[in-house]
Amino acid sequence: MLTLRSAAQIKQDILSQGNALSTFPQSVDFPFVLSYTDLVKQIRTSDISSECRLFDAAEAWKETRAFADPGYWPETYTRQDIDRFWIFGQNGQGDLWLFDREQKLYFYDHNQGQMGLNNFVELHIDFDSWLQYADLNRQLDEIYNREGEINEACKDDYTRKLQHMGSALLQLFEF
């Protein structure tokens, strides 16, 4: 079955894949949690699972700046509204994982239209919990790659683990 590992264990695994120094430009003024910055400044962009790609610091900055173009946002959004968000990752379909300045995490499905709070799903988890979610999905990927399917017992175990982590994840990603 699946194992809900600690964020520290997951970070250690990511760091063991090879370090690369990456940094944010000095002009970045975003209140990151230390757990996030300590990790992404030491890694290359990492595919934790098929659903969770974690950008290194430089790529996160590049993606955040690219999506800061007002054309991606509702006309009513000011520069300050747009700068409230930081893109830290994506999934395999081009959907995005974001923080806001209050350390809330969001999922943005690119099929929902313009970026903005109305189209973001708040996940009610912190960055360390997101790493655990990503790791659970990595385990599912491995099972699927090995067995060609995810059996019902494994789906139930995954659902229980997501329930433990938060209902927003479960609503987004149930089988």
N, C-alpha and C positions, 0 to 999 in steps of 0.2 A: 504494500500500500504506500501511500504518499507520506512524506515526513515534513512537518512544519518546522523547518530549521530556524535557528536564530539569525538575525540580520548580521551579527558578527561573523558567523560561519560562512554566510553567503558572500560577504565582503571579502573574506579571506580567499575564497575560491576565485572570485573575480580578479583580485590582485595577483593571484598565483598564475594567471594567464599571461602575465608579462606586464611590467610597468612601463609607462610612458608619461613623462611630465607634460602636463597640459595646464594652461592657466586661463583665467578670465582676464580680459583687458582691464587696466586700472580704472577705466571709466565706468565699469559696471558698478551700479549702486543698487544691489538687491539683497534683501535680508535672508540669505540662505541659512539653512540649518547646517551645523558643523558636520553632521553625519553625511550629508550630501557632498559638501565641498571637499572634505577629507578624501572621499572616494574618487570623485570625478577628476580631481587634479592629478591623480596617479595612474589613470588608466587610458587605454584607447577605447573608443566607442565599442561597446560590448553587447552582443546578442545574448542576453541571459536566457531567453526563450523565444519561440516564434511570435509571441505576443508582446514581448518586452525588450526593446533595444534601449540601452542606457547610453546617452551621448557623453563623450568626454567633455571637459570644460570648454574647449575651443569650438567643438561642433555644436554644443548647446547654445553658445553665444551666437554662432552663425545662424542656426535655425530660428532662434528667438528674434534676431534682427530681421531675417527674411520675412517672418510672419508679422513683423511690426508694421509692415506696409498697410496704410489705412484701407486699401482696397479689400483686404481680407476681413474687415470688421464693419459692423453697422455704422452708418453715417453719424449716428449720435455719439459714437465713442471718440473721446478726446485722446490726445497723445498720452496723457496721464492714465486714462482708463486702459489703454493698450499696454503701457509699460508696467501695469500691475501684474502681468503674467510672465512666466519664464517656462520655456519648453525644455524639458530635460530628457525626453525620449519619444519613441514612436513604436508602433507595432508593425507587423508585416504588410498591412494594408494601407499605410499612410496616415493612420489615425495618430493622434498625439497625446502625450502625457505631459501635464503642466502643473506648476506650482503657482500660487498667488503670493502676494506679500505677507499674508497672514499664515503662510505655511499650509494652506489647504491644497489638496491634490485633486486634480480634475482629469477626466478623460474627454477627448474631443474626437468624435466620429466625423471624418471629413465629408461624409454624405449628408450631414445635417445642415449644410449651407455655411453661411458666414460664421467666423469665429465670434465668440462672445458668451457671456454667462448663460444666456438662454439656450445655447447649444452645447454647453459643457455639463458634464455629469460630475458633481462633487462626490468624491469617494469616501470621505470621512475616515481616512487613514493617514498615517504619517509616512515619510520616506522609507523608514525601516520596514514598515508593514508592506509597502509596495515591493520592496526587495523580496520579502517572503512570498508575496503573490507571484512575482516573476519566477521565483524558484519552484513554486508548485507547478507552474506552467511548464517549466523546463522538465520536471519529472514526468508530466503528462506527455510532452513531446517524446521523451525517451521511451516511454511505454508504447506509444503509438508507432514509433519507428521500429521497435523490436517486434511488436505483436500485430501491427496492422490495424488495430482497433483499440478502443477504450471500453473495457467491459463495464457492466452496470455497477459492480461492487466498487470499482475505481471511481466511477462517476459519483456515486453516493459519498465516497470518502472525500473527494474533491469538494463536493457541495457542503459537507460538514465543516471542512476546513475553512471554506469561504464564509460560512455562517459565523464561525468563530471570529473571523477577521472583520466582518462588517457586511451589512445587508446590501449596500450599494454595489459592491463587487459581485455579490451573488445575483443581483438583478441584471447586471450587465452581461455576466459571463456564465450563466447557468447552461447546462446541456439541454 
